[in-house]
Amino acid sequence: MSQGARLPFFVYGTLRPGEPNHGAYLRGRSAAEAPARLTGAVLYEGPGYPYLVEDPGGGQVRGELITALPSAYERLLADLDVLEVCAPGDPRNLYDRVVREVTLLDGAAARAWVYVAAPRVAARLRASGAVIGGGDWASFRARG
């Protein structure tokens, strides 16, 4: 799928409602927000934010499916790529933006952009990272 496809975003960390980057990046730019989950992934602790690492045997990561306002989409996409240190094809990325299927609470499936840990980051996390049990950043932060 093209890097320019206008898909919603699956957010699972600091961009979720109630988290610091939600207001800074998404307030006034989203048309809809709905709870969703991504299967086959694990969350790892990062320095104040989580990393999602794909793992076919992994569990579920909880988050929100964010549909951007059409008028805000291009700027939001660019801003999120900067926030996530994601330049398509750059080996120095912290995250790569990929298309994955997420599931809404009613069981409906949706294709969305997901920021996953870039390969070098994912390898380091698999070797020595701390897993966030339950795949829910908001619950993890509330416990902390």
VOBA-1610 file (N, C-alpha, C; in pm, whole numbers, padded with zeros to 5 digits, always signed):
BEGIN
Met+00086-00119+00000Met+00000+00000+00000Met+00089+00123+00000Ser+00048+00222-00070Ser+00122+00347-00082Ser+00135+00417+00052Gln+00249+00483+00073Gln+00269+00561+00195Gln+00172+00678+00201Gly+00108+00712+00088Gly+00016+00824+00085Gly-00131+00787+00102Ala-00161+00659+00129Ala-00300+00618+00145Ala-00363+00690+00264Arg-00487+00735+00249Arg-00557+00807+00357Arg-00632+00709+00446Leu-00560+00653+00540Leu-00616+00556+00633Leu-00625+00618+00772Pro-00711+00563+00857Pro-00709+00606+00997Pro-00579+00559+01062Phe-00557+00606+01184Phe-00438+00572+01260Phe-00478+00489+01382Phe-00403+00382+01408Phe-00420+00309+01532Phe-00315+00361+01628Val-00360+00423+01738Val-00267+00478+01837Val-00278+00398+01966Tyr-00165+00374+02031Tyr-00162+00285+02147Tyr-00080+00339+02263Gly-00023+00458+02250Gly+00063+00511+02355Gly+00026+00654+02391Thr+00120+00745+02374Thr+00101+00884+02418Thr+00003+00962+02333Leu-00046+00903+02224Leu-00147+00969+02141Leu-00289+00929+02180Arg-00304+00837+02273Arg-00438+00794+02317Arg-00505+00906+02397Pro-00638+00907+02399Pro-00709+01006+02482Pro-00660+01000+02626Gly-00638+01118+02685Gly-00589+01127+02821Gly-00437+01128+02832Glu-00368+01097+02725Glu-00222+01097+02724Glu-00172+01230+02668Pro-00047+01266+02699Pro+00002+01401+02667Pro+00000+01440+02520Asn+00027+01350+02430Asn+00033+01388+02288Asn-00103+01389+02220His-00206+01338+02286His-00339+01340+02225His-00384+01484+02203Gly-00378+01564+02307Gly-00419+01704+02293Gly-00329+01781+02199Ala-00199+01757+02207Ala-00103+01831+02126Ala-00115+01800+01977Tyr-00150+01678+01942Tyr-00150+01638+01801Tyr-00289+01611+01743Leu-00382+01564+01824Leu-00509+01517+01769Leu-00629+01606+01798Arg-00624+01686+01903Arg-00738+01772+01936Arg-00769+01863+01818Gly-00895+01861+01775Gly-00939+01944+01663Gly-00901+01891+01526Arg-00834+01776+01522Arg-00791+01719+01394Arg-00854+01583+01366Ser-00930+01531+01463Ser-00989+01398+01442Ser-01140+01409+01423Ala-01190+01328+01332Ala-01333+01321+01304Ala-01399+01215+01390Ala-01323+01111+01426Ala-01377+01001+01507Ala-01263+00932+01580Glu-01296+00880+01699Glu-01202+00802+01779Glu-01281+00685+01837Ala-01227+00564+01821Ala-01297+00446+01869Ala-01198+00346+01927Pro-01231+00285+02041Pro-01144+00181+02096Pro-01125+00068+01996Ala-01001+00017+01991Ala-00968-00091+01898Ala-00853-00172+01955Arg-00824-00283+01890Arg-00710-00365+01931Arg-00640-00422+01808Leu-00513-00447+01826Leu-00430-00507+01722Leu-00377-00639+01777Thr-00398-00747+01706Thr-00350-00877+01752Thr-00214-00907+01688Gly-00142-01000+01751Gly-00011-01039+01699Gly+00096-00936+01726Ala+00089-00873+01843Ala+00187-00769+01877Ala+00208-00766+02028Val+00320-00707+02067Val+00358-00692+02207Val+00401-00548+02228Leu+00368-00491+02344Leu+00418-00358+02379Leu+00540-00372+02469Tyr+00638-00287+02444Tyr+00757-00278+02528Tyr+00767-00137+02585Glu+00824-00129+02704Glu+00849+00001+02766Glu+00956+00075+02688Gly+00931+00205+02669Gly+01031+00294+02612Gly+01056+00406+02712Pro+01134+00504+02674Pro+01163+00615+02765Pro+01046+00715+02771Gly+00939+00675+02839Gly+00821+00762+02850Gly+00714+00734+02748Tyr+00733+00635+02667Tyr+00635+00596+02565Tyr+00660+00450+02531Pro+00559+00383+02473Pro+00578+00241+02440Pro+00625+00220+02296Tyr+00678+00103+02274Tyr+00707+00055+02139Tyr+00618-00065+02112Leu+00559-00073+01995Leu+00483-00189+01952Leu+00576-00273+01865Val+00588-00399+01900Val+00670-00493+01823Val+00578-00604+01774Glu+00582-00626+01644Glu+00498-00732+01589Glu+00553-00868+01630Asp+00461-00958+01665Asp+00495-01090+01712Asp+00375-01180+01683Pro+00384-01265+01579Pro+00269-01349+01543Pro+00213-01429+01660Gly+00296-01465+01757Gly+00251-01539+01874Gly+00213-01447+01989Gly+00224-01317+01965Gly+00197-01220+02070Gly+00048-01207+02098Gly+00020-01124+02192Gly-00119-01104+02232Gly-00185-00991+02157Gln-00256-00908+02232Gln-00328-00795+02175Gln-00275-00666+02236Val-00273-00565+02152Val-00239-00431+02199Val-00367-00349+02190Arg-00399-00281+02298Arg-00519-00197+02303Arg-00483-00054+02267Gly-00577+00010+02197Gly-00556+00148+02158Gly-00683+00208+02104Glu-00668+00310+02022Glu-00781+00378+01959Glu-00756+00390+01810Leu-00864+00380+01735Leu-00861+00405+01592Leu-00902+00550+01572Ile-00812+00629+01519Ile-00834+00772+01500Ile-00856+00799+01352Thr-00970+00857+01320Thr-00999+00900+01183Thr-00979+01050+01179Ala-00885+01093+01097Ala-00854+01236+01087Ala-00959+01310+01005Leu-00977+01436+01039Leu-01059+01523+00954Leu-00991+01533+00818Pro-01067+01523+00709Pro-01004+01530+00577Pro-00916+01653+00559Ser-00959+01767+00611Ser-00883+01891+00594Ser-00753+01891+00674Ala-00742+01803+00774Ala-00624+01800+00860Ala-00531+01683+00829Tyr-00572+01593+00739Tyr-00503+01466+00721Tyr-00355+01481+00684Glu-00326+01553+00579Glu-00188+01561+00530Glu-00094+01618+00636Arg-00136+01725+00702Arg-00052+01787+00804Arg-00036+01694+00925Leu-00145+01627+00964Leu-00139+01534+01076Leu-00043+01419+01045Leu-00052+01363+00927Leu+00037+01254+00887Leu+00183+01300+00896Ala+00212+01417+00845Ala+00349+01469+00850Ala+00393+01491+00995Asp+00305+01548+01077Asp+00339+01573+01217Asp+00362+01444+01294Leu+00280+01342+01268Leu+00297+01214+01337Leu+00426+01145+01294Asp+00460+01153+01166Asp+00587+01095+01121Asp+00705+01160+01192Val+00699+01292+01212Val+00807+01360+01284Val+00808+01316+01431Leu+00692+01316+01496Leu+00683+01274+01636Leu+00741+01134+01654Glu+00709+01044+01563Glu+00749+00904+01576Glu+00888+00874+01517Val+00959+00977+01473Val+01090+00961+01410Val+01081+00853+01302Cys+00995+00883+01206Cys+00964+00789+01099Cys+00972+00859+00964Ala+01077+00831+00891Ala+01089+00877+00753Ala+01092+00752+00668Pro+00992+00732+00583Pro+00986+00607+00506Pro+01121+00570+00443Gly+01166+00449+00477Gly+01289+00395+00422Gly+01417+00434+00495Asp+01409+00517+00597Asp+01530+00563+00668Asp+01570+00458+00773Pro+01692+00404+00766Pro+01733+00302+00863Pro+01751+00356+01006Arg+01750+00488+01024Arg+01764+00547+01158Arg+01629+00563+01229Asn+01520+00523+01163Asn+01387+00535+01223Asn+01380+00470+01360Leu+01298+00530+01447Leu+01259+00462+01571Leu+01138+00374+01542Tyr+01051+00422+01455Tyr+00929+00351+01417Tyr+00919+00346+01265Asp+00850+00245+01216Asp+00809+00239+01076Asp+00657+00246+01074Arg+00603+00318+00977Arg+00457+00328+00961Arg+00414+00221+00862Val+00328+00130+00909Val+00282+00017+00828Val+00130+00009+00831Val+00073-00060+00735Val-00071-00083+00732Val-00100-00218+00797Arg-00190-00217+00894Arg-00231-00340+00961Arg-00382-00337+00983Glu-00439-00454+01003Glu-00581-00464+01033Glu-00600-00460+01184Val-00690-00374+01228Val-00725-00366+01370Val-00872-00403+01385Thr-00911-00437+01507Thr-01047-00479+01534Thr-01112-00382+01631Leu-01230-00334+01595Leu-01308-00246+01681Leu-01383-00329+01784Leu-01439-00264+01885Leu-01509-00336+01992Leu-01627-00418+01941Asp-01691-00371+01833Asp-01806-00445+01779Asp-01764-00560+01688Gly-01634-00583+01677Gly-01583-00693+01595Gly-01550-00655+01452Ala-01586-00534+01410Ala-01556-00489+01274Ala-01405-00471+01258Ala-01356-00501+01140Ala-01214-00486+01110Ala-01193-00358+01029Ala-01077-00297+01049Ala-01042-00176+00975Ala-00893-00178+00946Arg-00857-00131+00829Arg-00715-00114+00796Arg-00672+00023+00847Ala-00552+00027+00905Ala-00505+00151+00965Ala-00353+00161+00956Trp-00305+00285+00963Trp-00162+00308+00982Trp-00129+00275+01127Val-00019+00204+01146Val+00030+00171+01279Val+00180+00199+01281Tyr+00226+00266+01384Tyr+00370+00290+01401Tyr+00425+00174+01483Val+00510+00092+01419Val+00572-00023+01484Val+00720+00005+01502Ala+00779-00055+01603Ala+00922-00037+01626Ala+00999-00075+01499Ala+01092+00011+01459Ala+01176-00017+01343Ala+01260-00142+01370Pro+01306-00211+01266Pro+01373-00340+01286Pro+01488-00339+01387Arg+01576-00240+01383Arg+01688-00240+01478Arg+01640-00218+01621Val+01536-00136+01638Val+01478-00111+01770Val+01408-00238+01819Ala+01332-00300+01731Ala+01259-00422+01767Ala+01356-00533+01810Ala+01468-00547+01740Ala+01566-00650+01776Ala+01622-00625+01915Arg+01653-00500+01947Arg+01705-00465+02079Arg+01601-00494+02187Leu+01475-00458+02160Leu+01369-00480+02259Leu+01345-00629+02282Arg+01343-00707+02174Arg+01323-00852+02190Arg+01435-00913+02274Ala+01558-00861+02260Ala+01673-00915+02332Ala+01674-00874+02479Ser+01634-00750+02509Ser+01651-00704+02647Ser+01546-00605+02695Gly+01434-00594+02624Gly+01331-00497+02662Gly+01237-00550+02768Ala+01163-00457+02828Ala+01063-00491+02930Ala+00925-00488+02866Val+00857-00602+02866Val+00724-00614+02807Val+00620-00548+02897Ile+00526-00480+02837Ile+00411-00424+02909Ile+00301-00529+02905Gly+00280-00598+03016Gly+00181-00704+03022Gly+00042-00652+02992Gly-00034-00730+02920Gly-00171-00694+02886Gly-00184-00605+02764Gly-00071-00552+02714Gly-00074-00473+02592Gly-00151-00342+02600Asp-00161-00285+02720Asp-00240-00163+02737Asp-00154-00056+02807Trp-00107+00040+02731Trp-00022+00147+02783Trp-00093+00229+02890Ala-00220+00262+02869Ala-00295+00344+02965Ala-00303+00273+03100Ser-00334+00144+03102Ser-00340+00070+03228Ser-00204+00060+03293Phe-00101+00039+03213Phe+00035+00032+03263Phe+00075+00163+03331Arg+00043+00275+03267Arg+00077+00406+03324Arg-00003+00432+03451Ala-00127+00389+03453Ala-00213+00411+03572Ala-00158+00335+03692Arg-00099+00218+03667Arg-00041+00136+03775Arg+00089+00197+03826Gly+00162+00266+03733Gly+00296+00316+03763Gly+00298+00423+03862
//
